[in-house]
């Protein structure tokens, strides 16, 4: 899956890079259709370790795809299954 991050998502990713592992950051919005529901975060990132993080894009009520990325500038080796951000 090829992903282009929005400016708001990139800002959150840069903030996540300075956080400890296991940190979760999210972009949330209220549901435009229901006034009393608890929608999923539209964008959620989870810091796996100092080199990588998982991103997930959701709909208001449907869980979406997840993908693992590596933080830019990580030269620790290992597999290259993620994408640099």
PyMOL Python script that loads the backbone (N, CA, C, O; Angstrom):
from pymol import cmd

cmd.read_pdbstr("""\
ATOM      1  N   UNK A   1       0.858  -1.178   0.000  1.00  0.00           N
ATOM      2  CA  UNK A   1       0.000   0.000   0.000  1.00  0.00           C
ATOM      3  C   UNK A   1       0.903   1.241   0.000  1.00  0.00           C
ATOM      4  O   UNK A   1       1.823   1.345   0.811  1.00  0.00           O
ATOM      5  N   UNK A   2       0.639   2.154  -0.894  1.00  0.00           N
ATOM      6  CA  UNK A   2       1.389   3.404  -0.963  1.00  0.00           C
ATOM      7  C   UNK A   2       0.604   4.472  -0.206  1.00  0.00           C
ATOM      8  O   UNK A   2      -0.593   4.648  -0.431  1.00  0.00           O
ATOM      9  N   UNK A   3       1.278   5.177   0.684  1.00  0.00           N
ATOM     10  CA  UNK A   3       0.595   6.146   1.526  1.00  0.00           C
ATOM     11  C   UNK A   3       1.268   7.498   1.441  1.00  0.00           C
ATOM     12  O   UNK A   3       2.495   7.599   1.484  1.00  0.00           O
ATOM     13  N   UNK A   4       0.463   8.530   1.320  1.00  0.00           N
ATOM     14  CA  UNK A   4       0.946   9.900   1.426  1.00  0.00           C
ATOM     15  C   UNK A   4       0.315  10.488   2.681  1.00  0.00           C
ATOM     16  O   UNK A   4      -0.907  10.491   2.831  1.00  0.00           O
ATOM     17  N   UNK A   5       1.153  10.981   3.575  1.00  0.00           N
ATOM     18  CA  UNK A   5       0.649  11.549   4.819  1.00  0.00           C
ATOM     19  C   UNK A   5       0.208  12.995   4.607  1.00  0.00           C
ATOM     20  O   UNK A   5       0.813  13.729   3.826  1.00  0.00           O
ATOM     21  N   UNK A   6      -0.845  13.396   5.306  1.00  0.00           N
ATOM     22  CA  UNK A   6      -1.271  14.789   5.297  1.00  0.00           C
ATOM     23  C   UNK A   6      -0.326  15.589   6.188  1.00  0.00           C
ATOM     24  O   UNK A   6       0.470  15.007   6.925  1.00  0.00           O
ATOM     25  N   UNK A   7      -0.404  16.905   6.128  1.00  0.00           N
ATOM     26  CA  UNK A   7       0.434  17.746   6.988  1.00  0.00           C
ATOM     27  C   UNK A   7       0.155  17.478   8.463  1.00  0.00           C
ATOM     28  O   UNK A   7       1.082  17.419   9.270  1.00  0.00           O
ATOM     29  N   UNK A   8      -1.120  17.314   8.819  1.00  0.00           N
ATOM     30  CA  UNK A   8      -1.481  17.043  10.225  1.00  0.00           C
ATOM     31  C   UNK A   8      -0.924  15.695  10.682  1.00  0.00           C
ATOM     32  O   UNK A   8      -0.465  15.569  11.817  1.00  0.00           O
ATOM     33  N   UNK A   9      -0.960  14.694   9.813  1.00  0.00           N
ATOM     34  CA  UNK A   9      -0.420  13.377  10.153  1.00  0.00           C
ATOM     35  C   UNK A   9       1.094  13.439  10.313  1.00  0.00           C
ATOM     36  O   UNK A   9       1.643  12.852  11.246  1.00  0.00           O
ATOM     37  N   UNK A  10       1.778  14.148   9.407  1.00  0.00           N
ATOM     38  CA  UNK A  10       3.239  14.287   9.516  1.00  0.00           C
ATOM     39  C   UNK A  10       3.649  14.999  10.803  1.00  0.00           C
ATOM     40  O   UNK A  10       4.639  14.629  11.434  1.00  0.00           O
ATOM     41  N   UNK A  11       2.888  16.015  11.187  1.00  0.00           N
ATOM     42  CA  UNK A  11       3.178  16.730  12.428  1.00  0.00           C
ATOM     43  C   UNK A  11       3.087  15.776  13.623  1.00  0.00           C
ATOM     44  O   UNK A  11       3.924  15.823  14.525  1.00  0.00           O
ATOM     45  N   UNK A  12       2.073  14.917  13.625  1.00  0.00           N
ATOM     46  CA  UNK A  12       1.896  13.945  14.696  1.00  0.00           C
ATOM     47  C   UNK A  12       3.023  12.907  14.685  1.00  0.00           C
ATOM     48  O   UNK A  12       3.490  12.495  15.747  1.00  0.00           O
ATOM     49  N   UNK A  13       3.459  12.484  13.504  1.00  0.00           N
ATOM     50  CA  UNK A  13       4.553  11.519  13.388  1.00  0.00           C
ATOM     51  C   UNK A  13       5.845  12.102  13.939  1.00  0.00           C
ATOM     52  O   UNK A  13       6.580  11.411  14.645  1.00  0.00           O
ATOM     53  N   UNK A  14       6.135  13.362  13.629  1.00  0.00           N
ATOM     54  CA  UNK A  14       7.348  14.003  14.154  1.00  0.00           C
ATOM     55  C   UNK A  14       7.273  14.137  15.671  1.00  0.00           C
ATOM     56  O   UNK A  14       8.288  14.003  16.354  1.00  0.00           O
ATOM     57  N   UNK A  15       6.092  14.396  16.199  1.00  0.00           N
ATOM     58  CA  UNK A  15       5.897  14.467  17.651  1.00  0.00           C
ATOM     59  C   UNK A  15       6.109  13.084  18.276  1.00  0.00           C
ATOM     60  O   UNK A  15       6.709  12.966  19.345  1.00  0.00           O
ATOM     61  N   UNK A  16       5.614  12.043  17.606  1.00  0.00           N
ATOM     62  CA  UNK A  16       5.749  10.678  18.109  1.00  0.00           C
ATOM     63  C   UNK A  16       7.210  10.247  18.195  1.00  0.00           C
ATOM     64  O   UNK A  16       7.581   9.503  19.103  1.00  0.00           O
ATOM     65  N   UNK A  17       8.037  10.704  17.268  1.00  0.00           N
ATOM     66  CA  UNK A  17       9.451  10.311  17.241  1.00  0.00           C
ATOM     67  C   UNK A  17      10.168  10.665  18.545  1.00  0.00           C
ATOM     68  O   UNK A  17      11.107   9.976  18.941  1.00  0.00           O
ATOM     69  N   UNK A  18       9.735  11.728  19.207  1.00  0.00           N
ATOM     70  CA  UNK A  18      10.368  12.162  20.453  1.00  0.00           C
ATOM     71  C   UNK A  18       9.765  11.495  21.699  1.00  0.00           C
ATOM     72  O   UNK A  18      10.242  11.717  22.811  1.00  0.00           O
ATOM     73  N   UNK A  19       8.731  10.689  21.516  1.00  0.00           N
ATOM     74  CA  UNK A  19       8.047  10.040  22.637  1.00  0.00           C
ATOM     75  C   UNK A  19       8.663   8.663  22.921  1.00  0.00           C
ATOM     76  O   UNK A  19       9.351   8.108  22.064  1.00  0.00           O
ATOM     77  N   UNK A  20       8.424   8.113  24.106  1.00  0.00           N
ATOM     78  CA  UNK A  20       8.943   6.776  24.416  1.00  0.00           C
ATOM     79  C   UNK A  20       8.170   5.696  23.655  1.00  0.00           C
ATOM     80  O   UNK A  20       7.041   5.930  23.225  1.00  0.00           O
ATOM     81  N   UNK A  21       8.778   4.505  23.487  1.00  0.00           N
ATOM     82  CA  UNK A  21       8.065   3.400  22.845  1.00  0.00           C
ATOM     83  C   UNK A  21       6.742   3.105  23.560  1.00  0.00           C
ATOM     84  O   UNK A  21       6.593   3.376  24.751  1.00  0.00           O
ATOM     85  N   UNK A  22       5.801   2.554  22.820  1.00  0.00           N
ATOM     86  CA  UNK A  22       4.451   2.191  23.261  1.00  0.00           C
ATOM     87  C   UNK A  22       3.503   3.387  23.360  1.00  0.00           C
ATOM     88  O   UNK A  22       2.361   3.228  23.793  1.00  0.00           O
ATOM     89  N   UNK A  23       3.953   4.578  22.966  1.00  0.00           N
ATOM     90  CA  UNK A  23       3.092   5.766  22.954  1.00  0.00           C
ATOM     91  C   UNK A  23       2.104   5.675  21.799  1.00  0.00           C
ATOM     92  O   UNK A  23       2.456   5.224  20.709  1.00  0.00           O
ATOM     93  N   UNK A  24       0.867   6.102  22.037  1.00  0.00           N
ATOM     94  CA  UNK A  24      -0.163   6.156  21.002  1.00  0.00           C
ATOM     95  C   UNK A  24      -0.624   7.603  20.872  1.00  0.00           C
ATOM     96  O   UNK A  24      -0.958   8.240  21.871  1.00  0.00           O
ATOM     97  N   UNK A  25      -0.645   8.128  19.641  1.00  0.00           N
ATOM     98  CA  UNK A  25      -1.179   9.457  19.356  1.00  0.00           C
ATOM     99  C   UNK A  25      -2.278   9.301  18.318  1.00  0.00           C
ATOM    100  O   UNK A  25      -2.228   8.401  17.479  1.00  0.00           O
ATOM    101  N   UNK A  26      -3.284  10.191  18.378  1.00  0.00           N
ATOM    102  CA  UNK A  26      -4.446  10.046  17.506  1.00  0.00           C
ATOM    103  C   UNK A  26      -4.950  11.382  16.993  1.00  0.00           C
ATOM    104  O   UNK A  26      -4.771  12.422  17.628  1.00  0.00           O
ATOM    105  N   UNK A  27      -5.584  11.329  15.829  1.00  0.00           N
ATOM    106  CA  UNK A  27      -6.371  12.456  15.324  1.00  0.00           C
ATOM    107  C   UNK A  27      -7.822  11.997  15.404  1.00  0.00           C
ATOM    108  O   UNK A  27      -8.215  11.026  14.757  1.00  0.00           O
ATOM    109  N   UNK A  28      -8.609  12.705  16.201  1.00  0.00           N
ATOM    110  CA  UNK A  28     -10.021  12.360  16.394  1.00  0.00           C
ATOM    111  C   UNK A  28     -10.902  13.512  15.934  1.00  0.00           C
ATOM    112  O   UNK A  28     -10.529  14.681  16.034  1.00  0.00           O
ATOM    113  N   UNK A  29     -12.069  13.162  15.432  1.00  0.00           N
ATOM    114  CA  UNK A  29     -13.093  14.149  15.095  1.00  0.00           C
ATOM    115  C   UNK A  29     -14.432  13.599  15.553  1.00  0.00           C
ATOM    116  O   UNK A  29     -14.609  12.386  15.659  1.00  0.00           O
ATOM    117  N   UNK A  30     -15.367  14.486  15.822  1.00  0.00           N
ATOM    118  CA  UNK A  30     -16.709  14.028  16.174  1.00  0.00           C
ATOM    119  C   UNK A  30     -17.383  13.464  14.928  1.00  0.00           C
ATOM    120  O   UNK A  30     -17.092  13.874  13.805  1.00  0.00           O
ATOM    121  N   UNK A  31     -18.268  12.540  15.148  1.00  0.00           N
ATOM    122  CA  UNK A  31     -18.995  11.906  14.045  1.00  0.00           C
ATOM    123  C   UNK A  31     -19.949  12.923  13.429  1.00  0.00           C
ATOM    124  O   UNK A  31     -20.746  13.531  14.144  1.00  0.00           O
ATOM    125  N   UNK A  32     -19.881  13.116  12.121  1.00  0.00           N
ATOM    126  CA  UNK A  32     -20.762  14.100  11.479  1.00  0.00           C
ATOM    127  C   UNK A  32     -22.223  13.632  11.361  1.00  0.00           C
ATOM    128  O   UNK A  32     -23.111  14.442  11.096  1.00  0.00           O
ATOM    129  N   UNK A  33     -22.469  12.336  11.557  1.00  0.00           N
ATOM    130  CA  UNK A  33     -23.822  11.806  11.393  1.00  0.00           C
ATOM    131  C   UNK A  33     -24.558  11.580  12.705  1.00  0.00           C
ATOM    132  O   UNK A  33     -25.777  11.737  12.776  1.00  0.00           O
ATOM    133  N   UNK A  34     -23.821  11.213  13.735  1.00  0.00           N
ATOM    134  CA  UNK A  34     -24.445  10.873  15.017  1.00  0.00           C
ATOM    135  C   UNK A  34     -23.936  11.810  16.102  1.00  0.00           C
ATOM    136  O   UNK A  34     -22.731  12.044  16.202  1.00  0.00           O
ATOM    137  N   UNK A  35     -24.813  12.331  16.891  1.00  0.00           N
ATOM    138  CA  UNK A  35     -24.392  13.287  17.924  1.00  0.00           C
ATOM    139  C   UNK A  35     -23.916  12.609  19.202  1.00  0.00           C
ATOM    140  O   UNK A  35     -23.231  13.237  20.009  1.00  0.00           O
ATOM    141  N   UNK A  36     -24.263  11.344  19.404  1.00  0.00           N
ATOM    142  CA  UNK A  36     -23.901  10.692  20.671  1.00  0.00           C
ATOM    143  C   UNK A  36     -23.091   9.409  20.474  1.00  0.00           C
ATOM    144  O   UNK A  36     -23.123   8.536  21.341  1.00  0.00           O
ATOM    145  N   UNK A  37     -22.381   9.272  19.381  1.00  0.00           N
ATOM    146  CA  UNK A  37     -21.571   8.071  19.205  1.00  0.00           C
ATOM    147  C   UNK A  37     -20.115   8.373  19.551  1.00  0.00           C
ATOM    148  O   UNK A  37     -19.720   9.532  19.676  1.00  0.00           O
ATOM    149  N   UNK A  38     -19.341   7.330  19.700  1.00  0.00           N
ATOM    150  CA  UNK A  38     -17.925   7.446  20.029  1.00  0.00           C
ATOM    151  C   UNK A  38     -17.130   6.904  18.837  1.00  0.00           C
ATOM    152  O   UNK A  38     -16.788   5.722  18.817  1.00  0.00           O
ATOM    153  N   UNK A  39     -16.831   7.751  17.842  1.00  0.00           N
ATOM    154  CA  UNK A  39     -16.178   7.261  16.626  1.00  0.00           C
ATOM    155  C   UNK A  39     -14.725   6.854  16.873  1.00  0.00           C
ATOM    156  O   UNK A  39     -14.096   7.271  17.846  1.00  0.00           O
ATOM    157  N   UNK A  40     -14.226   6.041  15.975  1.00  0.00           N
ATOM    158  CA  UNK A  40     -12.825   5.644  16.008  1.00  0.00           C
ATOM    159  C   UNK A  40     -11.949   6.856  15.676  1.00  0.00           C
ATOM    160  O   UNK A  40     -12.411   7.796  15.029  1.00  0.00           O
ATOM    161  N   UNK A  41     -10.684   6.839  16.118  1.00  0.00           N
ATOM    162  CA  UNK A  41      -9.784   7.911  15.668  1.00  0.00           C
ATOM    163  C   UNK A  41      -9.583   7.775  14.154  1.00  0.00           C
ATOM    164  O   UNK A  41      -9.422   6.664  13.649  1.00  0.00           O
ATOM    165  N   UNK A  42      -9.593   8.888  13.435  1.00  0.00           N
ATOM    166  CA  UNK A  42      -9.422   8.832  11.986  1.00  0.00           C
ATOM    167  C   UNK A  42      -8.004   8.443  11.606  1.00  0.00           C
ATOM    168  O   UNK A  42      -7.786   7.817  10.569  1.00  0.00           O
ATOM    169  N   UNK A  43      -7.026   8.814  12.452  1.00  0.00           N
ATOM    170  CA  UNK A  43      -5.627   8.465  12.238  1.00  0.00           C
ATOM    171  C   UNK A  43      -5.040   8.134  13.594  1.00  0.00           C
ATOM    172  O   UNK A  43      -5.190   8.898  14.547  1.00  0.00           O
ATOM    173  N   UNK A  44      -4.370   6.993  13.680  1.00  0.00           N
ATOM    174  CA  UNK A  44      -3.793   6.541  14.946  1.00  0.00           C
ATOM    175  C   UNK A  44      -2.387   6.042  14.658  1.00  0.00           C
ATOM    176  O   UNK A  44      -2.169   5.286  13.711  1.00  0.00           O
ATOM    177  N   UNK A  45      -1.425   6.473  15.486  1.00  0.00           N
ATOM    178  CA  UNK A  45      -0.063   5.973  15.354  1.00  0.00           C
ATOM    179  C   UNK A  45       0.409   5.423  16.696  1.00  0.00           C
ATOM    180  O   UNK A  45       0.093   5.959  17.758  1.00  0.00           O
ATOM    181  N   UNK A  46       1.168   4.348  16.616  1.00  0.00           N
ATOM    182  CA  UNK A  46       1.661   3.625  17.780  1.00  0.00           C
ATOM    183  C   UNK A  46       3.163   3.447  17.610  1.00  0.00           C
ATOM    184  O   UNK A  46       3.610   2.881  16.612  1.00  0.00           O
ATOM    185  N   UNK A  47       3.949   3.926  18.575  1.00  0.00           N
ATOM    186  CA  UNK A  47       5.408   3.800  18.487  1.00  0.00           C
ATOM    187  C   UNK A  47       5.815   2.420  18.976  1.00  0.00           C
ATOM    188  O   UNK A  47       5.687   2.114  20.162  1.00  0.00           O
ATOM    189  N   UNK A  48       6.297   1.600  18.081  1.00  0.00           N
ATOM    190  CA  UNK A  48       6.714   0.243  18.406  1.00  0.00           C
ATOM    191  C   UNK A  48       8.028   0.276  19.180  1.00  0.00           C
ATOM    192  O   UNK A  48       8.147  -0.330  20.244  1.00  0.00           O
ATOM    193  N   UNK A  49       9.004   0.984  18.640  1.00  0.00           N
ATOM    194  CA  UNK A  49      10.306   1.159  19.279  1.00  0.00           C
ATOM    195  C   UNK A  49      10.912   2.441  18.717  1.00  0.00           C
ATOM    196  O   UNK A  49      10.228   3.186  18.015  1.00  0.00           O
ATOM    197  N   UNK A  50      12.179   2.712  19.011  1.00  0.00           N
ATOM    198  CA  UNK A  50      12.786   3.967  18.558  1.00  0.00           C
ATOM    199  C   UNK A  50      12.981   4.028  17.050  1.00  0.00           C
ATOM    200  O   UNK A  50      13.269   5.096  16.509  1.00  0.00           O
ATOM    201  N   UNK A  51      12.830   2.905  16.366  1.00  0.00           N
ATOM    202  CA  UNK A  51      13.058   2.878  14.927  1.00  0.00           C
ATOM    203  C   UNK A  51      11.779   2.819  14.103  1.00  0.00           C
ATOM    204  O   UNK A  51      11.795   3.185  12.928  1.00  0.00           O
ATOM    205  N   UNK A  52      10.663   2.362  14.693  1.00  0.00           N
ATOM    206  CA  UNK A  52       9.482   2.131  13.865  1.00  0.00           C
ATOM    207  C   UNK A  52       8.181   2.446  14.588  1.00  0.00           C
ATOM    208  O   UNK A  52       8.123   2.524  15.815  1.00  0.00           O
ATOM    209  N   UNK A  53       7.138   2.623  13.777  1.00  0.00           N
ATOM    210  CA  UNK A  53       5.807   2.888  14.303  1.00  0.00           C
ATOM    211  C   UNK A  53       4.768   2.289  13.371  1.00  0.00           C
ATOM    212  O   UNK A  53       5.036   2.027  12.198  1.00  0.00           O
ATOM    213  N   UNK A  54       3.578   2.080  13.916  1.00  0.00           N
ATOM    214  CA  UNK A  54       2.458   1.564  13.141  1.00  0.00           C
ATOM    215  C   UNK A  54       1.445   2.681  12.962  1.00  0.00           C
ATOM    216  O   UNK A  54       1.112   3.381  13.918  1.00  0.00           O
ATOM    217  N   UNK A  55       0.953   2.849  11.743  1.00  0.00           N
ATOM    218  CA  UNK A  55      -0.074   3.852  11.454  1.00  0.00           C
ATOM    219  C   UNK A  55      -1.351   3.134  11.036  1.00  0.00           C
ATOM    220  O   UNK A  55      -1.307   2.095  10.377  1.00  0.00           O
ATOM    221  N   UNK A  56      -2.493   3.706  11.431  1.00  0.00           N
ATOM    222  CA  UNK A  56      -3.785   3.148  11.047  1.00  0.00           C
ATOM    223  C   UNK A  56      -4.717   4.278  10.645  1.00  0.00           C
ATOM    224  O   UNK A  56      -4.810   5.299  11.327  1.00  0.00           O
ATOM    225  N   UNK A  57      -5.410   4.080   9.517  1.00  0.00           N
ATOM    226  CA  UNK A  57      -6.388   5.024   9.018  1.00  0.00           C
ATOM    227  C   UNK A  57      -7.764   4.392   9.150  1.00  0.00           C
ATOM    228  O   UNK A  57      -7.977   3.283   8.660  1.00  0.00           O
ATOM    229  N   UNK A  58      -8.704   5.071   9.800  1.00  0.00           N
ATOM    230  CA  UNK A  58     -10.038   4.533  10.038  1.00  0.00           C
ATOM    231  C   UNK A  58     -11.106   5.435   9.443  1.00  0.00           C
ATOM    232  O   UNK A  58     -10.866   6.604   9.143  1.00  0.00           O
ATOM    233  N   UNK A  59     -12.298   4.856   9.280  1.00  0.00           N
ATOM    234  CA  UNK A  59     -13.495   5.639   9.043  1.00  0.00           C
ATOM    235  C   UNK A  59     -14.058   5.970  10.416  1.00  0.00           C
ATOM    236  O   UNK A  59     -13.493   5.560  11.429  1.00  0.00           O
ATOM    237  N   UNK A  60     -15.136   6.688  10.462  1.00  0.00           N
ATOM    238  CA  UNK A  60     -15.730   7.021  11.760  1.00  0.00           C
ATOM    239  C   UNK A  60     -16.186   5.769  12.506  1.00  0.00           C
ATOM    240  O   UNK A  60     -16.122   5.723  13.735  1.00  0.00           O
ATOM    241  N   UNK A  61     -16.647   4.751  11.770  1.00  0.00           N
ATOM    242  CA  UNK A  61     -17.196   3.550  12.408  1.00  0.00           C
ATOM    243  C   UNK A  61     -16.547   2.258  11.930  1.00  0.00           C
ATOM    244  O   UNK A  61     -16.923   1.176  12.379  1.00  0.00           O
ATOM    245  N   UNK A  62     -15.587   2.357  11.034  1.00  0.00           N
ATOM    246  CA  UNK A  62     -14.950   1.163  10.479  1.00  0.00           C
ATOM    247  C   UNK A  62     -13.437   1.231  10.645  1.00  0.00           C
ATOM    248  O   UNK A  62     -12.804   2.216  10.264  1.00  0.00           O
ATOM    249  N   UNK A  63     -12.863   0.169  11.221  1.00  0.00           N
ATOM    250  CA  UNK A  63     -11.400   0.095  11.334  1.00  0.00           C
ATOM    251  C   UNK A  63     -10.810  -0.031   9.937  1.00  0.00           C
ATOM    252  O   UNK A  63     -11.333  -0.749   9.085  1.00  0.00           O
ATOM    253  N   UNK A  64      -9.714   0.680   9.723  1.00  0.00           N
ATOM    254  CA  UNK A  64      -9.084   0.699   8.410  1.00  0.00           C
ATOM    255  C   UNK A  64      -7.750  -0.005   8.394  1.00  0.00           C
ATOM    256  O   UNK A  64      -7.404  -0.714   9.338  1.00  0.00           O
ATOM    257  N   UNK A  65      -6.996   0.187   7.322  1.00  0.00           N
ATOM    258  CA  UNK A  65      -5.719  -0.508   7.159  1.00  0.00           C
ATOM    259  C   UNK A  65      -4.653  -0.001   8.127  1.00  0.00           C
ATOM    260  O   UNK A  65      -4.662   1.155   8.551  1.00  0.00           O
ATOM    261  N   UNK A  66      -3.726  -0.916   8.463  1.00  0.00           N
ATOM    262  CA  UNK A  66      -2.566  -0.586   9.297  1.00  0.00           C
ATOM    263  C   UNK A  66      -1.311  -0.840   8.472  1.00  0.00           C
ATOM    264  O   UNK A  66      -1.285  -1.723   7.614  1.00  0.00           O
ATOM    265  N   UNK A  67      -0.276  -0.058   8.742  1.00  0.00           N
ATOM    266  CA  UNK A  67       0.999  -0.258   8.061  1.00  0.00           C
ATOM    267  C   UNK A  67       2.126   0.152   8.997  1.00  0.00           C
ATOM    268  O   UNK A  67       1.990   1.106   9.763  1.00  0.00           O
ATOM    269  N   UNK A  68       3.244  -0.575   8.933  1.00  0.00           N
ATOM    270  CA  UNK A  68       4.415  -0.268   9.759  1.00  0.00           C
ATOM    271  C   UNK A  68       5.382   0.581   8.943  1.00  0.00           C
ATOM    272  O   UNK A  68       5.635   0.303   7.771  1.00  0.00           O
ATOM    273  N   UNK A  69       5.919   1.621   9.582  1.00  0.00           N
ATOM    274  CA  UNK A  69       6.883   2.532   8.961  1.00  0.00           C
ATOM    275  C   UNK A  69       8.118   2.643   9.847  1.00  0.00           C
ATOM    276  O   UNK A  69       8.066   2.330  11.037  1.00  0.00           O
ATOM    277  N   UNK A  70       9.208   3.081   9.273  1.00  0.00           N
ATOM    278  CA  UNK A  70      10.432   3.364  10.022  1.00  0.00           C
ATOM    279  C   UNK A  70      10.609   4.871  10.058  1.00  0.00           C
ATOM    280  O   UNK A  70      10.307   5.576   9.094  1.00  0.00           O
ATOM    281  N   UNK A  71      11.105   5.348  11.193  1.00  0.00           N
ATOM    282  CA  UNK A  71      11.396   6.769  11.290  1.00  0.00           C
ATOM    283  C   UNK A  71      12.561   7.095  10.361  1.00  0.00           C
ATOM    284  O   UNK A  71      13.483   6.291  10.221  1.00  0.00           O
ATOM    285  N   UNK A  72      12.530   8.240   9.738  1.00  0.00           N
ATOM    286  CA  UNK A  72      13.576   8.701   8.831  1.00  0.00           C
ATOM    287  C   UNK A  72      14.907   8.749   9.555  1.00  0.00           C
ATOM    288  O   UNK A  72      14.975   9.146  10.718  1.00  0.00           O
ATOM    289  N   UNK A  73      15.966   8.344   8.865  1.00  0.00           N
ATOM    290  CA  UNK A  73      17.304   8.438   9.447  1.00  0.00           C
ATOM    291  C   UNK A  73      17.677   7.250  10.298  1.00  0.00           C
ATOM    292  O   UNK A  73      18.763   7.249  10.878  1.00  0.00           O
ATOM    293  N   UNK A  74      16.828   6.227  10.405  1.00  0.00           N
ATOM    294  CA  UNK A  74      17.171   5.041  11.190  1.00  0.00           C
ATOM    295  C   UNK A  74      18.088   4.161  10.362  1.00  0.00           C
ATOM    296  O   UNK A  74      17.699   3.680   9.298  1.00  0.00           O
ATOM    297  N   UNK A  75      19.295   3.950  10.841  1.00  0.00           N
ATOM    298  CA  UNK A  75      20.269   3.120  10.137  1.00  0.00           C
ATOM    299  C   UNK A  75      20.626   1.890  10.955  1.00  0.00           C
ATOM    300  O   UNK A  75      21.755   1.404  10.885  1.00  0.00           O
ATOM    301  N   UNK A  76      19.682   1.388  11.722  1.00  0.00           N
ATOM    302  CA  UNK A  76      19.969   0.282  12.626  1.00  0.00           C
ATOM    303  C   UNK A  76      19.998  -1.068  11.932  1.00  0.00           C
ATOM    304  O   UNK A  76      20.270  -2.080  12.577  1.00  0.00           O
ATOM    305  N   UNK A  77      19.722  -1.110  10.627  1.00  0.00           N
ATOM    306  CA  UNK A  77      19.734  -2.389   9.931  1.00  0.00           C
ATOM    307  C   UNK A  77      18.386  -3.076  10.068  1.00  0.00           C
ATOM    308  O   UNK A  77      17.349  -2.415  10.129  1.00  0.00           O
ATOM    309  N   UNK A  78      18.400  -4.387  10.116  1.00  0.00           N
ATOM    310  CA  UNK A  78      17.157  -5.134  10.252  1.00  0.00           C
ATOM    311  C   UNK A  78      16.455  -5.243   8.911  1.00  0.00           C
ATOM    312  O   UNK A  78      17.016  -4.891   7.873  1.00  0.00           O
ATOM    313  N   UNK A  79      15.226  -5.732   8.940  1.00  0.00           N
ATOM    314  CA  UNK A  79      14.508  -5.889   7.677  1.00  0.00           C
ATOM    315  C   UNK A  79      14.024  -4.547   7.166  1.00  0.00           C
ATOM    316  O   UNK A  79      13.913  -3.586   7.928  1.00  0.00           O
ATOM    317  N   UNK A  80      13.744  -4.486   5.919  1.00  0.00           N
ATOM    318  CA  UNK A  80      13.286  -3.252   5.292  1.00  0.00           C
ATOM    319  C   UNK A  80      11.830  -3.359   4.899  1.00  0.00           C
ATOM    320  O   UNK A  80      11.422  -2.828   3.865  1.00  0.00           O
ATOM    321  N   UNK A  81      11.025  -4.057   5.731  1.00  0.00           N
ATOM    322  CA  UNK A  81       9.617  -4.258   5.381  1.00  0.00           C
ATOM    323  C   UNK A  81       8.798  -3.007   5.538  1.00  0.00           C
ATOM    324  O   UNK A  81       7.736  -2.895   4.925  1.00  0.00           O
ATOM    325  N   UNK A  82       9.248  -2.057   6.334  1.00  0.00           N
ATOM    326  CA  UNK A  82       8.502  -0.816   6.519  1.00  0.00           C
ATOM    327  C   UNK A  82       8.945   0.232   5.534  1.00  0.00           C
ATOM    328  O   UNK A  82       9.851   0.004   4.732  1.00  0.00           O
ATOM    329  N   UNK A  83       8.315   1.367   5.594  1.00  0.00           N
ATOM    330  CA  UNK A  83       8.621   2.498   4.734  1.00  0.00           C
ATOM    331  C   UNK A  83       9.162   3.619   5.596  1.00  0.00           C
ATOM    332  O   UNK A  83       8.636   3.865   6.681  1.00  0.00           O
ATOM    333  N   UNK A  84      10.199   4.306   5.143  1.00  0.00           N
ATOM    334  CA  UNK A  84      10.784   5.424   5.900  1.00  0.00           C
ATOM    335  C   UNK A  84       9.873   6.642   5.856  1.00  0.00           C
ATOM    336  O   UNK A  84       9.305   6.971   4.815  1.00  0.00           O
ATOM    337  N   UNK A  85       9.742   7.307   6.998  1.00  0.00           N
ATOM    338  CA  UNK A  85       8.967   8.546   7.088  1.00  0.00           C
ATOM    339  C   UNK A  85       9.832   9.566   7.774  1.00  0.00           C
ATOM    340  O   UNK A  85       9.406  10.704   7.972  1.00  0.00           O
TER     341      UNK A  85
END
""", "prot")
cmd.dss("prot")
cmd.show_as("cartoon", "prot")
cmd.util.cbc("prot")
cmd.orient("prot")
